[in-house]
Amino acid sequence: MHSLQETWVYLNSSPLFHLTLTMVAFQVASWVFEKGGRNPLLNPVLGAVILVVSVLLLSGTDYGTYFEGAQFVHFLLGPATVSLAVPLYRQWHKVRGSALAIGASLLTGSLVAILSAVGTAWLAGGSETLIASIAPKSATAPVAMAISEDLGGLPSLTAVLVIVSGILGAMFGPMLLNLIGVKDWSARGLAIGTASHGIGTARALQVNETAGAFSGLAMGLNAIATAVLVPILWRLLF
């Protein structure tokens, strides 16, 4: 027993252990997702988060120690995001033919995402700090955190809200689009990418390449739109 405890302490202090934990957790969650018929409610990202957090809580591991290993996965987020240009390039002829519709959809979606978040927080009696933290939650995490910090929000809280928005969008977005009868893959991709950034885009790519391409486009453009609109609306409203 003492030997096992020493082994666990050694492994738990190794960055390689936490990198392996992250990868194994995602593989397990992906397996459950596939076995469940790709049910959106079994989102692999959510499953992996639950598994990793459970292990960290049971082992008493703090986030800083975990991130020493997980930072290698974090580093790959940049190249992974850039690689979204590949499906977009393949669908470029459709993008060029729908430029006006895309622009109108993105502007509307970005405004709705911002105002609905701000309105909900305000009606619930949230402080300005909370409202500033939630306002950019539909943009990608680095952009959203920078906006939040500039407005006096809490970047760490914003990061959590961004992840939650992405997971919820990936889980319930397709269901909602089916419910309201949106069948065009371009429109579905734009909606998912605008509302739930990278996590939603990953889900869209699993379903359809056209949806994935338009979702990646929406994710990038919505980050720009959010960075422009949130400060303007903040000055007007507060």
C-alpha positions in Angstrom: 0.0 0.0 0.0 2.8 2.4 0.9 4.5 1.6 -2.4 1.4 2.3 -4.3 0.9 5.6 -2.6 4.5 6.6 -3.4 3.9 5.6 -7.0 0.8 7.7 -7.2 2.5 10.7 -5.6 5.3 10.4 -8.2 2.9 10.1 -11.2 0.7 12.9 -9.9 3.6 15.3 -9.9 4.6 14.5 -13.4 3.4 16.7 -16.3 3.3 13.7 -18.5 0.7 12.1 -16.2 -1.7 15.0 -16.6 -1.2 15.2 -20.4 -2.0 11.4 -20.5 -5.0 11.9 -18.3 -6.4 14.6 -20.6 -5.9 12.5 -23.7 -7.3 9.3 -22.1 -10.3 11.2 -20.7 -11.2 12.6 -24.1 -10.8 9.1 -25.7 -13.1 7.6 -23.2 -15.6 10.4 -23.6 -15.4 10.0 -27.4 -16.0 6.3 -27.1 -19.1 6.9 -25.0 -20.2 9.5 -27.6 -19.9 7.0 -30.4 -21.5 4.2 -28.5 -24.4 6.5 -27.7 -25.1 7.1 -31.4 -23.4 10.5 -31.4 -26.1 11.9 -29.1 -25.3 15.6 -28.6 -26.1 15.2 -24.9 -23.0 12.9 -24.7 -20.7 15.7 -25.9 -17.0 14.4 -25.7 -15.7 17.7 -24.3 -18.2 17.7 -21.5 -17.5 14.1 -20.7 -13.7 14.7 -20.7 -14.1 17.7 -18.4 -16.1 15.6 -16.0 -13.6 12.8 -15.9 -10.6 15.1 -15.5 -12.2 17.2 -12.8 -13.2 14.1 -11.0 -9.7 12.8 -11.0 -8.3 16.1 -9.8 -10.8 16.4 -7.0 -10.2 12.8 -5.8 -6.4 13.2 -5.9 -6.4 16.8 -4.4 -4.5 18.1 -7.4 -4.6 21.9 -8.0 -5.1 23.4 -11.4 -1.6 24.8 -11.7 -0.1 21.3 -11.3 -2.5 19.9 -13.8 -1.8 22.6 -16.3 1.9 21.9 -16.3 1.0 18.8 -18.4 -2.1 20.0 -20.1 -0.3 23.1 -21.5 0.9 20.9 -24.3 -2.7 20.3 -25.5 -3.3 24.0 -24.9 -0.5 24.9 -27.3 -2.1 22.8 -30.0 -5.3 25.0 -29.9 -3.6 27.6 -32.1 -2.7 25.2 -35.0 -6.1 23.4 -34.6 -7.9 26.7 -35.1 -5.8 27.7 -38.1 -6.5 24.3 -39.6 -10.2 25.3 -39.8 -9.2 27.3 -42.9 -9.0 24.0 -44.8 -12.7 23.1 -44.9 -13.5 26.8 -45.4 -11.2 26.9 -48.5 -13.1 23.9 -49.9 -16.4 25.8 -49.4 -15.2 29.2 -50.5 -17.4 29.3 -53.6 -20.5 29.0 -51.4 -19.1 31.7 -49.0 -18.6 34.2 -51.9 -22.1 33.7 -53.1 -23.6 34.4 -49.7 -21.5 37.3 -48.4 -24.4 39.6 -47.7 -26.5 36.9 -45.9 -23.4 35.9 -43.9 -22.7 39.5 -42.8 -26.3 40.1 -41.8 -26.5 36.8 -39.9 -23.3 37.4 -38.0 -24.2 40.9 -37.0 -27.6 39.8 -35.8 -26.2 36.7 -34.0 -23.5 38.6 -32.3 -25.9 41.3 -31.1 -28.4 38.8 -29.8 -25.6 36.8 -28.0 -24.3 40.0 -26.3 -27.6 41.6 -25.4 -29.3 38.4 -24.2 -26.3 37.7 -21.9 -26.2 41.2 -20.6 -29.9 41.4 -20.2 -30.2 38.1 -18.3 -27.4 39.1 -15.9 -28.9 42.6 -15.4 -32.4 41.2 -14.7 -30.9 38.7 -12.2 -29.4 41.6 -10.3 -25.8 40.9 -11.4 -23.0 43.4 -10.7 -21.2 45.3 -13.4 -18.3 43.0 -12.9 -20.5 40.0 -13.6 -22.1 41.6 -16.6 -18.7 42.6 -18.0 -17.6 39.0 -17.5 -20.6 37.4 -19.3 -21.0 39.9 -22.2 -18.4 38.5 -24.5 -19.1 34.8 -23.7 -19.9 33.8 -27.3 -16.5 34.8 -28.6 -13.5 32.5 -28.5 -11.8 32.4 -25.1 -8.7 34.5 -25.7 -10.8 37.3 -27.3 -13.5 37.1 -24.7 -11.1 37.2 -21.8 -9.3 40.2 -23.2 -12.6 42.1 -23.6 -13.7 41.1 -20.1 -10.5 42.3 -18.5 -10.7 45.6 -20.4 -14.2 46.2 -19.1 -13.4 45.4 -15.5 -14.7 41.8 -15.6 -13.1 38.6 -14.3 -11.2 36.9 -17.2 -11.2 33.6 -15.3 -15.0 33.7 -15.0 -15.3 34.6 -18.6 -13.3 31.6 -19.6 -15.7 29.3 -17.7 -18.7 31.0 -19.3 -17.1 30.6 -22.8 -16.6 26.9 -22.3 -20.1 26.4 -20.9 -21.6 28.3 -23.9 -19.6 26.2 -26.3 -20.6 22.9 -24.7 -24.3 23.9 -24.4 -24.3 25.1 -28.0 -22.8 21.9 -29.2 -25.3 19.8 -27.2 -28.5 21.7 -27.8 -27.9 23.8 -30.9 -28.6 21.0 -33.4 -31.7 20.0 -31.6 -33.0 23.6 -31.6 -32.2 24.0 -35.3 -34.1 20.8 -36.0 -37.0 22.0 -34.0 -37.3 25.3 -35.9 -36.8 23.6 -39.2 -33.4 25.0 -40.3 -32.1 22.4 -42.7 -29.5 24.3 -44.8 -26.0 23.2 -43.7 -24.6 26.7 -44.3 -27.2 28.3 -42.0 -26.8 25.7 -39.4 -23.0 26.2 -39.4 -23.3 29.9 -39.1 -25.6 29.6 -36.1 -23.5 27.1 -34.3 -20.2 29.0 -34.9 -21.7 32.3 -33.8 -23.2 31.0 -30.6 -20.7 28.4 -29.5 -17.3 29.1 -31.2 -14.7 26.3 -31.3 -16.5 23.6 -29.4 -19.6 24.0 -31.5 -17.5 24.1 -34.7 -15.9 20.8 -33.8 -19.3 19.3 -33.5 -20.4 20.8 -36.8 -17.4 19.4 -38.5 -18.4 15.9 -37.2 -21.8 16.2 -38.8 -21.2 17.9 -42.2 -18.2 19.6 -43.9 -20.2 22.5 -45.2 -21.6 23.2 -41.7 -18.1 22.9 -40.2 -16.7 25.4 -42.8 -19.4 28.0 -42.2 -19.1 27.4 -38.4 -15.4 28.1 -38.5 -16.0 31.3 -40.5 -18.6 32.4 -38.1 -16.4 31.7 -35.1 -13.6 33.9 -36.5 -15.8 36.8 -37.6 -17.9 36.7 -34.5 -14.7 37.2 -32.4 -14.1 40.4 -34.4 -17.7 41.5 -34.2 -17.8 40.9 -30.4 -14.5 42.8 -29.9 -16.0 45.8 -31.7 -19.6 45.7 -30.4 -19.2 44.9 -26.7 -17.2 48.0 -25.9 -19.6 50.2 -27.9 -22.7 48.7 -26.2 -21.0 48.9 -22.8 -20.5 52.6 -23.2 -24.1 53.1 -24.4 -25.6 51.0 -21.6 -23.3 51.8 -18.7 
